Amino acid sequence: MNQTANEVLEFVKENDVRFIWLNFCDLLGNQKRLSIMADELESALKNGVSFDPRAVCGFGDASQADLFLFPDPSTLMVMPWRPSPGRVIRFYCDVKNPDGALCEHDSRNILKKVVRHYENMGYVCKVGAECEFYLFKTNEDGEPTDTPLDKGGYLDMYPLDLGGDIRREICLTLEEMGIKPESSHHEQGPGQNEVVFKFSDALSSADNLQSFKTVVKTIAARNGLFASFMPKPLLEFPGSGMHINISLAKNGINIFKNIEERQSNVAESFIAGILARIPEFTIFLNPIANSYERFGKFEAPAYVSWSFQNRSQLIRIPTASGEKVRMELLSPDPSTNPYLAYALIIAAGIEGIEKSMVLSAAVNVDLYTTEGDITKALTPLPVNMDEAIKLAENSDFVRSVIGNELLLKYISIKKREAEDFLVANDKAEFYKKRYFGTI
């Protein structure tokens, strides 16, 4: 819903809206919310609503008194599962300093900067995320267990797949919110599911992904289940990825359109830029210790490579035609902050275009089974959190996209997390206590 401030106020009056959710996220992508009554919305749109940044990861220090949430009118969504009358609507917010300037530590604002950059170059970017998740049973106290909902596998049906009604409810709820689902199915792992929703511009796509996670967790809880976006909640089964599909257009023409004939130098440079930089920002795409359990198995890449169709690569060009041709990045997982992830991925691609980077040869082999000279010649993705942190810490590219201060904050947080993981006696128990109930 693309609204102006006046239209939003009129919508609230005409639709018996009583509560307003003001949403944003912290540095790690965890969603935060401040609620106001409907009659406070006009003031919020003009003056913002203050919060204590010192209590939110990545935003403040002891010297900073307040930051302000300004609802973005274009992000208005009705929460279908809340009662009516007395509706609840939600906005994503711009975080601003007391002087009205945009907060440099707001990851949504960082993505906005990248969007302005490529738009000034004349490009239109479309992004779509394919986000997998697991459904687990809960105990008598409503707490999550590690018992998956079912024993189904890829594209299975009832009775092996017990998540069909949950996915249906998720899809219908998304549709009511204006987020168009395209497909849904059971994934490879027991209790593992995927819902694919339609691509959109980069900022809306990141917003929609945050909304998607809220919907999945809410619908699961309403049905007595727990939804987990942890990358590898069951170590012996497939992990949950968040494949990111990107297309880029200029003057109304998809630059990926002729890439299969290797007749699209701009598209090739965009991919080359991502391949060149991705080891440096992997800690943002795969931000927790558990993320690195995915790599190299169950269709999760381990090397910096690309190909057509081949699902063992980091980037692949799926089978499509005309305007639907795109690239698909297979390494990210759902624990990422989507605003920072999109910002870094797209900025790397744009750098590739600006520097006319040359794309390496496609790797047309199955990298899950191939060994020897082929894999030795490829750059591996970081094998653990420690390695990924070091690459980001020394990256001028990452620093140029998100800023030095925010990079230092992020690295400091991740170093402490990596140290805790290193000294843990039982890695599986660490994953369960640190991530399972929260991601």
N, C-alpha and C positions, 0 to 999 in steps of 0.2 A: 504494500500500500504506500503510494508516494503522495504524501500530504504536506500542505503548508501549515504553519502554526494556527492560523485562523480556521482552517478546515478541521484541524484536530480538535480545537475547542468546540466547534459546532458538532462534531461527531460525538464527543463526550456528552453534550447536552441531549442530543437526540436519541442516544442509545443507552441511557440509564447507566452510564459508567460511574462507579463509585470509588474504585481503587486504581491507583496507577503504580506500576512497577517500573522503577528506574534501574536498568541493568547496565553493568559494565564488567570488565574482567581484570584480574590482577596480572602481574607480570607472567605468571605461569599458565595463564588461560583459565584459571578457576573463576567461575561466574559469581558475581556479587550483586546484591540487590538492596535498594532502599525503596520503601513504599511510602506513598503520600496519598492523601485523599484527593478526590477529583477537583474540589474547589481550590486546591493549591497548584493546579497544573499551569494556569496562566502565569503565575509568579515564577514557577520553575522554568518555563520557556524563556522568560525575560531575564531572570536573575540567577537561575541555577539553584541547586539545593546542596548545601555544604555537607561534607563528611570529613572524618579524621583520617588523613592519608597515612599516618604513622601506623595504623592498625591494618593496613592493606599492603600485601607483599609487593614491593617494587615501586611504591609511590612516594613515600615520605621519609623524613628523618626528624629528629627531635626539634629542629629549629622551625619546622613547617607547621603552621596552625591548621589551615583548611585548604581543601580543594573543593571544586564545585562540579556537580553533575548537571549538564544541560541536555534535556531530551532532544533526540534527533527526530523531528516530525515525520520524516520519511520512513521510519522504522516502526510505526504504530502497528501493533498486532493485538487482536482480541485473544484472550486465553480461553479456549473452548471448554476446558474442563472445570472452570470456575463457575459459581452459581450465576443465574440470571433470573430475575433482575438483580441489580447490584453488580454489574459486570466488572471484570478486571481487564485492563489493557496494559501492554508492556511497550516500553521504548528502550532502544539502546542509546547510550548517552555519550556525548563528548565530555571529556574531563578537562576542566580549565583551571588556571591559576586565579588567584583573587583579582589580578589586574585584567582578566578577561582573555589572556593569551592561552592558546591550547597547551595543555601539559605535554612536555616532551617525553614523559614516561608512560603515556597512554598508548598501548600497543595498537589500538584501533586508529589512532592518529598517525602512527608510523606507517600503517598500510595506506592511509589516505595520501600521504606524501608520495609514496611509490606510484599510486594511481595517478596523481597529478603529473608526475614525471612522464609516464608513458602516454598519457592523454595529450600532453604538450608536444609530444613527438608525432601525434596523429594516430595513435593506436587505440583500439578497443580490445580489451582483454575479457574473456569469458572463462569462468572457473567452475568446475563441478567436483564435488568430493563424494567418494564411495566409502562409506564409513561402516565398518563391521563392529559387532558387539556380541557379548554372550548374555544369555538369560540363565540365572541361577535360582534355585529354590531358596526360600527363607525358612527359619525355624519358628517355633511357637511364639517367640518374642518379636518376630518380624525382622530379625537380624539375618544378613545374607549368609548362606552356607556355600561350600565349594562344590555342591552337587548340581550339575547342569540340569536344565529343564527336561531335556530329552536325550536320546541317543541317535538322533538323526545325522545325516551327512549331506553332501552337496545336492541341492535341488530335491531333497526327499520330500515326501508327502506324508500326511497322517496315515497310520499312527506313529511312524518314526518321527515325524516333525510335529511337535506339540506347540509350536510358536506361531502357527498360521493366524489364529484369531488376534494375537498380540500385534503382529505385523499389520493386520488389517486395521486395527484400531489406531495404530501409529500413523498409517497412511491417511486415514480419514481425518485425523486430527491435524496433520500437516496441511492437508488440503483446505480445511477450514481456516487455517492461519495464512493461506496464500502461498504456501510452499508446495510446489507441485511434485508429488512422488511419481517416479517413472516405472520402477519395478521393485519387487521385494522377493526374498527367497531365503531358504535355509542354507547356511554356509557349511563348510567342510567339518567343522568341529561339533561335538555334541552340545546342543543348546546355543550354537553360534548362528547369528542372523545378519542379514544385510538389507538395508533399504536405500535405494538410489533415488535422489531427487534431482530435479532439473537444474542445469547450470545457470549461472547469472553473472553479473559483473562481480569483480573481485571482492568489493566491500560487502555487498549483499550476500555473496556466497559464504563469507566468513560469519556474518550475522546469522544466516540460516543454519549453518553448522552448529552454532551455539544453541539456537532454538531447537534443532533436531535432538541434541543431547538431552535437553530439558524434557522434551516430549517423550523420548524413549524411557528415561528414568521414571517420569511421572506415570506413564501408562503401565510400565512394569510393576511399579509399586501398587497401583490401583488394582492389579490382578494378583497381588500377593507374591510378587517376584522381585528379584534384584537384577538390574541391568548393569553390566560392567563394560567400560571402555578401556580397561587395562590391556596393554598390548599382548601380554602372554599370561592370562590368568591360569591356564592349565598347561604346564610345561611340556606335557607329552602330546599335546594336540596343537593344531594350527593356531597361530597368533592372529590378532585382529589388526588389520591394516587400515589405512585411510588413503586410498589411491586418489591422487589429485590429477584431474584432467584439465588441460589448458589449451585454449585456442586464442589466436591473436589476429585481428583484422585491421586493415588500413584501407581507407577509401571504399569501405564496404566489401572488401575482398579478403577472404581467409588466407593468411600467408602460408598456412600449412597445406593448402589445397593441392599443390603439385609436388609435395615432398617425396612421395613414393617414386617419382621419376627423377628424384634428385635435381629438381628444377626450381627449388625455392631456397635461395641463398640466405634470405632473412630468417626463415624458419630454422634452417640448419644452424645459423649463428646463435639463435635464441636457445636451442637445445645445447649447443656447445658451451654457452655461458653457464648454464645450469650444471653441466657435467664438470666444468672447470672449478666451480666454487662449492659444490655440494658437500665435500668432506668438511669444509670450514664451518658450515652451519647445520651439520647433522644433529648436533646437540639440541637444536631448536625443533627439528622435525621428529626426533626420537629422544625426548627429554628426560627419561627416567631410566634407572638401572635395568629394569625389566624389559625396556625397549629392545635391548641388544640380544635378547633370547630369540627374537624373530628372525634375524638376518641369516640368510643362506639356506633356508629350508621352508617348505610349505609355501612356495611362491612369494617369498620375501627375498629381495636381492642381497648380494654380498659384495658386488663390485660396481665400479663406475663404468657403465657401458650402456649401449642402446641398440635397438633393433626394431624391425617391423614385426608386429604380432607377438613375438617371443616373450613369454611371461617370466622368464628367468632373468631378464635384464632390469636395470634400474629405471630406464626410460624405454617405453615402447610406443610405436605408432599403431593404434588399434585399426582393425579393418573398418573402413568407413569410406564415404564418397562425398565429393563436393565440399559443401560448407560444414559438414560434420567431422571432417578430418581434424585430428587433434593429437597432442602428445599426452601420455599418461605417465606420471611419476609414481613408482611403486614402493618407495622406501618409507614415507611418513606413516605415523600411527596415531590413533585417536587421542593420545594423551597430550598432544601438541597444543600450543596456543595458536589458533588458526590465523590470527592477524599477523603475528610475527612470521609464521611459516609462509604464508602467501607473500608477504612483503619481501622476504629474502629470496624465495624461489623466483618471483617475477623480476626483482631487481637484478638477479644474476643473469636471467635471460636477456634483459634489456642491455646489460653491460656487454653481453655477447654480441648483440646487434651493433651497439655503438663502436665496438672494437673489431667488427667484422671477423669474429672468431671462426675458424674452420672446423667443421664437425669431423670427428674421427670416423673411421670405417665402422659400419655396423658389425656387431658380433652375432653371427647367425648360428650359434650353438646353444645347447642346453647347459647353462653354467652350474646347474645343480649336480651334474654328472661328469662334466668335463674337468680334467686336471692337466697339469703339465705346462707347456709353453704358453698356451692361450691365457690361462688365469694368471700366470706369472707376469705377463705383459700388462695386465690390467691394474688400475689403482683400486685397492680394496676400500670399502666403507669402514669407518671406525669400528673396531670389534668390541669396544666397551665404552662406558661412560667417560672414564678417565681420558682415553685417547681423544674422544670427541670434544671434551672440554678444552684440552690443550690446543687443538686445531682452531677452535673458535676464539680462544683467548689471544692468539697471535694473528688473528685475521683483520687486516685493514679493511677488507671488504665488508665484513659483518659490522665493524665499527662505523663505517660510512653509512650504513643503512639504519641502524638502530641507535647510534650515538655511543660515545665512549662510556659515559656514566651508567647508562642502562646495561651495557655489556658487562661492566665490572660488577654491577649488582647481580645480574643473572649468573655470571660465572661464580661469584662468591656463594650463592645459594646452592648451585650444582656441585661445587667442590665439597661442601659440607655433606651433601647427600651421598656423593661418591665415597667419602671417607667412612660414613656410617655403613655403607654397603660393604666396603672392604673389610671391616672388622667384624661383620656379622658372621656368626658360626654356621648358621643355617640360612642359605640364600633364599630358599623357597619360603621359609618362615618370614624372612625380611620382606619379601615381596607381598606376602599376605597381610602383614601388619601395617606396612607403609602405604600400600597402594590399593589393595583389593576393595575396601569399603568406600573409598573416596573418589576413584577415577571411573 
